[in-house]
Amino acid sequence: MKKILVATQKPFAPEAVKGIEAVCKEAGYEFVLLEKYAEQQDFVNAVADVNAIIIRSDKVTAEVIEAAKNLEVVVRAGAGYDNVDLDAATKHNVVVMNTPGQNSNAVAELALGMMVFMARGGFNGKPGTELKEKSIGIHAYGNVGQHVARIAKGFGMEVCAFDPFVKKAEIEADGVKALDSAEELYKSCQYISLHIPANEKTKASIGKALLGSMPKDACLVNTARKEVINEAEMMELMAEREDFTYLSDIAPDCADDIAAKFEGRYFFTPKKMGAQTKEANVNAGIAAIEQIVAMFEKGDKTFQVNK
């Protein structure tokens, strides 16, 4: 019997857990739940005899993989997977998958919600501005970016996008203006919605050169990863430009400095909130267990990321 561990320091919604357990039982698998664990060692201790692990933001380190002698697959319920040691997984013949698209609408709604919040001055009772007819640039036109475009068009915004991995014709088929470079995107748009992954090429890649080229009353919205921002350069820019605001779905390392120096020009969620909806929880959790069943029963590795 296959043993499936759901290890979530930040738990799934109860409905998602019930759904995952139901799929496990139907497949004849044993279901084990580890929630709100206090220490990483608790996670390490729980994996000794499991065949599959479902996680959210939990860290699947080399130590976890080495402790899981029977492990065959790890599924990150969400799009990003930088919390999994891919090299260690590959070394131990462990398949790593994500569940792309399942959290996308939730993240996109958060991005636009933060834009409205900032445009209206944090609902402080004073006059604000509207999103209608403002320009928004979507940096990376994947699942989340496409939902941002759909919602932004509903607000009446002028929508542009840049993604070197997506054909311009595909972007423009959605009624979005496809631009040729990140430089052109940032120069053209008052709002930037950032969706690039964190990897060796992108870490600290969003800095003063790009951000400083944005038009007056510029606003950067980051629902990707904090590591892609060059924080030192962004701090310099915020000191030089009183019109620049920064919104992020995870507090940067320099959050205290920003709070001390730039009151009213930032908003950071208290913890990563993009996927924190009941619907996204259920969608990603069920997708994760269904992918595990498909791999064990049919050899389906469609969403493997460590090929």
N, C-alpha and C positions, 0 to 999 in steps of 0.2 A: 504494500500500500504506500502510495506517495504521501509525503508529509509536507504540508504547505504552511509556512509561517508568515503571518502578517505582523510586521514589526513597525509600529508607528508611534514615535514619541509625541507627535502631533496627530491625534487620532483621526481616523475616518469618521464621517457621520454614521450614526448607528444603523441607518438604512443600508449604507454601503457595506458595513461589516456583515449584516444579515444576508445581503445579496451574495457576497463573496463566500460565506459559509455554505449557503444553499447550493451554489455551483460546485463547491468542493464535494459536498455530500452526494450530489447527483453523479459526479464523476467517480465516486468511490475513494476519495482522498481524505486524509486526516487533516483537520483544520486546527491551527494553533494561533492564539492571539497574544501579542505582547504590546501593550499600550502604555503610554506615559511613563516609560522606564526612566529611572533617575540617572543612571550611569551608562556609558558606552559598553562597559564590561557586562552589563545585564544583557545587552544585545548579543555580545560574543558568546555568552553562556547559553543562550537560547537556540543557537544554530547547529549544535553538534550533530543532530541526525536528520536535519530537514533536507528535502529535495528541491524546494523552491522557496523564494522569499519575495514578498511584496512589500515595498517601502514607499514612503513619501519623500520627506527631506532627510531621512535618516542616512547615516554614513556607512556605506558598505566598504570598509577598509580592507587592506590586505590581511589584517588580523582576523577580521570576520570571515573572509573567504577561506583562510587556512584552517580556521576552527570548524568549518562546515564541510566535513569529509564527504558527505553524500550530495553536496549541492550541485545542481545542474543548471538552474536558471534563476536570475534576479530580474524582477520587473519593477521599474520605477514608475509609479502611478503619476504620470505627468510627462511633460515634454523634456525638460532638462535632465541630464544624468551625470553632471559633474560631481555628484556626491557618491559616485561609485568608482572604485579603482579598476578601471578597464584593463590595465596591464596585468594586474593580479588575477582578474577574472579570466582573461584569455590564457594566461599561464596555467591555470587550473582547469581549463576546458569548460568554464562556466559561461553560458549564454547570458548576455545582458540585453534587456529590451526596455523601451519606454512606451508610453501610450499617447502618441501625438494626436493632438486635436481634441482630446477629451475635456481639457480645462480651458480651451481657447476662448470661448465666449465669456467665461467668468473673468479671465484676465483682461479681455478687451473692455468689458463693462467697467471694471475697476479703473482702467486707464482714462476712459472718458469721464468717469465720476470724479476722479482727482482733478481733471482739467476744469470741470464745472466748479468744483469746490474752490480752486485757486482763482478762477476768473471772477467769482463772486466774493472774493476777499475773505474766504473762510466763513461766509455767512455772518459777517460781523456787523450787519445793519447798515453799512455804507454802500453807495453805488458801486457796481462792478461792471463787467463787460460780458458780452455774449460770445458764444462760439460760432454763431452763424456768420458766414462769409470770411471767417479766419482761415488761414492756410495751415494744413497739418501734413507733415512729412512722416511717412512710415518707413523706418529703417529696418529692413528685413520683412519680406512679404510672405511669411509662412502662414500657418493656421491662425495664429493670434493676429498678425498683421491684417489678414483678410477680414477678420471680424471687426477690427478697429476701423477699417475702411468703410465697412457696411454701416456701422453705427455713426461714424463721423459724417457720412453723407446724409444720414437722417437728421443730423443737426444743421445741415446746410453748409458744411465746411467745404473748402476747396482741398481735395485730397490728392497728394502725390506720394510716390513710393520709390525706393531704390532697393534692389536686391540682385546681386550679380549672378545668383543661381536660379533666378526665375526669368523666363523670357518676357520681354517688354510687351509682346502681344497678349500674353496671359494676364498681365497686370491691367493693361488697357481694356481688356474684355470686361473687366469689372467696373469700368467707368472711372478708373484711377489714372492719373498722369504718371507715366513711367519716366524717371529721370536717369541720367547716364552715370552718375557718381554720387557718393556720399557728400562730396563738397557741394555739388549743385543742389542736393536736397536740403542741406542745412542753410545755404544762402537763400533759398527760396521760401522757407516755411517758418512761420511764427511759432508753431508747436511742432515738436519732434516726439514721436512715440517710438521708443527704442525696444527692439526685439531680437537683437543679435545674441548668439550663444557666447559663453565665456570659454575661450580656448587660448592657446599660445599666441595666435594672431590677433585676437580681439581684446585681450586684457589691457586695460589702460589706454585703449585706442581712441576713446572719445574724450578729447581734451580741448584746449584753448583754440587751436586752429579751426576746428569744426564749430564749436559752440560760439566762439567769438564772431563768426561770420553770420550768425542768425540775425534776422531783422529786429527792429525795436520791439520791446515787450516780449522777448523770447521766453519760451517755456519748454524745458526738457522733461519728458515723462519717461521714467525708467521702470518698466515691469519685467525687465530681463534679469541681469545679475549686477551687483554693485561693482564687481571686479572689472567690468568693461569701462568704467569711468576713471579717468586720470584725476583723482580727487584734488591733488595739489594745484593743478592747472585750473580746475573748476573753481576752487576757492579764490584764486587770483582773479578770474573773470568776474565772479560775483562781487568782488571788492571794486572792480573797475566799472561794472555796469549795474546800476541800481535797478534796471528794468528786467534783469534776468532772474528767472525763478526755476527751482528744481523740485520735482516731485518724484518720489521713489517708493517702490513696493518693498523696499528693505533699506533700513538706515545705513548710510555710508559710514565708513570708519571715522570720518571727520564730522559726524552728526553734531556733536557737542559744540564744535567750533562754529558750524553753520548756525546753530541755534543762538549762540552768543552774539554773533556778528550780523546776522541777516534776518531779523525777526520779520515775519509776514511774507517771506519770499521762498518758503520751502514747506513741504509736507512729507513726512515719512510715516508709513504704516508701522504700528508697534511690533509687528512680525510679518513675515511674508504672507500676504493676504490674497494674492491673485486667484488661487485655486480654492479659496475658502468659501465655497458655496455648497449647499446640500446637493445641488444638481451635479456640479463638477466632481464632488466626492464620489457620488454613486457612479457616474459615468466612467471615471478613471479607475475606480476599484473593480468594477465589473469587467471592464476591458482588460485589466491586468490578469485576473484569474482566468478569463476566457482565453487569453493568449497562452497562458501556462498549460491549460488543458489542450489547446490546439497543438502545442509543441509536443507534449507527452503522448498524445493520441495519434497525431497525424504528422509529426515532424515539422510542423509549420513554424518557421523562424522569421516571419515577414518583418517584424519590427526589431530585429537584432541590431544593436549599435556597435558591437565590438567584432565586426566581421574581419 
